[in-house]
Amino acid sequence: MHKKLRLRNRADFGRVYRFGKSFANRQLVVYWSTKHEVERFRLGVSVSKKVGNAVVRNRMRRLIKEIVRQHKEKLIDHVDIIFIVRKGAVDMEYRELEKSVLHALRKASLLKGSRV
């Protein structure tokens, strides 16, 4: 994921959690907030220690980032997005996780053409 597309600041995470909206399914929670200063979208991924050890957490982070990277042209612009990974996502295959990510994005109206 390109450096400009990353959400890394604690203040940015806090702003999205506090003032943003959220949607959850069994595997993921997605928080989002619009920010017009950003040209595209920015992505942050949070994985708790409850999900697994460092290897598992980093793997989940990489998988989510890769899925979003492959579908970045479908995402709307000017938005900060945070994914929180739940335990249910750890045992999923890549395609299942991809479907879950796209489902969460679609329900959150973050995909182009999916305004609910």
Buried (B, 14 or more C-beta within 10 A) or exposed (E): BEEEBBBEEEEBBEBBBEEBEBBBBEBBBBBBBEBEEBEBBBBBBBBEEEBBEEEBBEEBBEBBBBBBEEBBEBBBEEBBBBBBBBEEBBEBEEEEBBBBBBBBBBBBBBBEEBEE
